[in-house]
Amino acid sequence: MTVRDVWRWIRTPLTLLVLLGVLGYGAWWGYRTVLTAGNPKGPVTCVTQSAKVVVPSQVTVRVLNGGTVRGFAGDVAKTLRERGYKVSVVGNTDEQVGNVVVVGADLTSPEVVLVASNFAGVTLRADARADHTVDVLLGAKVDGYMPATGFKTEVPIPGGEVCLPSQTPTPTPTPTPTPGARKS
């Protein structure tokens, strides 16, 4: 047996071992990445600001339709934009929503209180999101869901400091407001 024959005999198993090592490393890396995907609240992408009040132009809102009325999220987003809010996403949610649900970092966060004041019969939900965006989940379209008057144009900030979304907010970290298949 020559050296060439020996090399030919060893080359195939050696190549398979190298490929198996690469495949094993890829599987280990993928598994580790999935398990350590990071903080479920998402990366902190808000900017701490000194202010006495929060106004609509400082609040980033995502409007998501969880009902059956097509175009409802677009209508609400248009009204919120007219009232001065930054609407970053208009879409759908897989969650079936009855009344309007406003989701934010904390139930008493100034941005959540400000957005919620735009809706009648609103339900508040906190998910401790780090980026301080606010989601508006829409359900059935009923008369008076978004009164033309009586909503707040500013909310005082206790302590004089607030963390508001940066100019490039991250996606909401909770599964509730992810875009779904229904049309807004």
C-alpha positions in Angstrom: 0.0 0.0 0.0 1.4 3.4 -1.0 1.1 6.7 0.8 -1.4 7.7 -1.8 -3.6 4.7 -1.1 -3.4 5.4 2.6 -4.4 9.0 2.2 -7.3 8.0 -0.1 -8.5 5.6 2.6 -8.2 8.2 5.4 -9.5 11.2 3.5 -13.2 10.3 3.5 -13.6 9.5 7.2 -11.5 12.5 8.1 -13.7 14.8 5.9 -16.8 13.3 7.5 -15.4 14.0 11.0 -14.6 17.6 10.1 -18.1 18.1 8.7 -19.7 16.4 11.7 -17.7 18.8 14.0 -18.9 21.8 12.1 -22.5 20.6 12.2 -22.2 19.8 15.9 -20.8 23.3 16.6 -23.6 24.9 14.6 -26.2 22.9 16.5 -24.6 23.8 19.9 -24.4 27.5 18.9 -28.0 27.6 17.7 -29.3 25.9 20.9 -27.2 28.3 23.1 -28.5 31.3 21.2 -32.1 30.3 21.5 -31.8 29.7 25.3 -30.0 32.9 25.9 -32.0 35.1 23.5 -31.6 38.0 25.9 -33.8 39.9 28.2 -37.5 39.1 27.3 -38.3 42.8 27.9 -36.0 43.7 25.0 -33.0 46.0 25.0 -33.2 49.3 26.7 -33.8 51.8 23.9 -35.4 54.6 25.7 -33.7 57.9 26.4 -34.0 59.4 29.9 -35.1 63.0 29.7 -35.7 65.8 32.2 -39.1 67.2 31.7 -42.1 68.4 33.7 -44.7 66.9 31.3 -45.0 64.4 28.5 -46.7 65.5 25.3 -48.0 63.4 22.4 -45.0 64.3 20.1 -42.7 62.5 22.6 -44.7 59.2 22.6 -44.2 56.4 20.0 -47.4 54.3 19.5 -48.1 51.1 17.7 -51.7 50.6 16.6 -52.7 47.0 16.2 -56.1 45.6 15.1 -57.4 42.7 17.1 -61.0 42.9 15.8 -62.8 42.1 12.6 -63.2 45.6 11.2 -60.9 46.2 8.3 -59.0 49.5 8.3 -59.8 50.2 11.9 -56.1 50.4 12.9 -55.4 52.8 10.1 -58.3 55.1 11.1 -57.1 55.2 14.7 -53.5 55.7 13.7 -54.6 58.7 11.5 -56.4 60.3 14.4 -53.5 59.7 16.8 -51.1 61.3 14.2 -53.4 64.3 14.0 -53.2 64.6 17.8 -49.4 64.7 17.6 -48.3 61.1 18.4 -45.5 59.3 16.5 -47.2 56.2 15.1 -44.5 53.7 14.2 -46.5 50.6 13.3 -50.1 50.1 12.0 -51.0 46.4 11.7 -52.7 43.5 13.3 -52.5 41.4 16.4 -53.2 37.7 16.8 -54.9 38.5 20.1 -58.7 38.8 20.0 -59.5 42.1 21.7 -62.9 43.2 22.9 -62.4 46.7 24.0 -59.4 49.0 23.4 -56.3 47.8 25.3 -53.3 50.1 25.9 -50.1 48.2 26.6 -47.0 49.9 28.0 -44.1 49.7 30.4 -46.2 50.4 33.6 -49.8 51.3 34.3 -48.8 54.6 35.7 -46.2 55.6 33.1 -46.9 59.1 31.8 -46.9 57.9 28.2 -49.4 55.1 28.9 -51.7 57.5 30.8 -51.5 60.0 27.9 -52.3 57.5 25.2 -55.1 55.9 27.2 -56.8 59.3 27.7 -57.7 59.1 24.0 -60.0 56.2 24.4 -63.3 55.5 26.2 -63.6 52.2 28.1 -59.9 51.4 27.8 -58.2 48.6 29.5 -54.6 49.1 30.6 -51.9 46.4 30.6 -48.3 46.6 31.7 -45.5 44.4 30.4 -42.4 46.2 31.7 -41.1 46.9 28.2 -37.8 48.6 28.2 -38.3 50.9 25.2 -41.4 52.7 26.6 -43.4 52.5 23.4 -47.1 52.2 23.8 -49.3 49.6 21.9 -53.0 50.3 21.2 -54.8 47.0 20.6 -58.2 47.5 19.0 -61.2 45.3 19.2 -64.8 46.0 18.2 -65.4 49.4 16.7 -68.2 51.0 18.8 -69.5 54.5 18.9 -67.5 56.9 21.1 -64.5 54.6 21.3 -62.3 57.6 20.6 -63.9 60.8 21.9 -63.2 64.0 19.9 -62.7 66.0 23.2 -61.7 65.4 26.7 -58.4 63.6 26.0 -55.2 64.8 27.7 -52.6 66.9 25.8 -50.0 66.5 28.4 -49.3 64.4 31.6 -47.1 65.6 34.5 -44.0 63.6 35.1 -43.5 62.7 38.8 -39.8 63.3 39.7 -39.1 65.3 36.6 -37.4 62.5 34.6 -39.0 60.2 32.1 -37.6 57.5 29.8 -39.1 57.7 26.3 -38.4 55.8 23.1 -35.4 56.5 21.1 -35.9 57.6 17.5 -35.6 53.9 16.4 -37.8 51.8 18.7 -37.4 48.1 18.9 -40.2 45.6 18.3 -42.5 45.0 21.2 -41.0 42.2 23.3 -44.4 40.6 24.2 -46.1 38.1 22.0 -49.5 39.8 22.4 -49.1 42.6 19.9 -47.3 40.8 17.1 -48.7 41.4 13.6 -51.0 38.6 12.4 -52.8 37.6 9.3 -55.9 39.7 9.5 -56.1 42.9 7.6 -56.2 46.2 9.5 
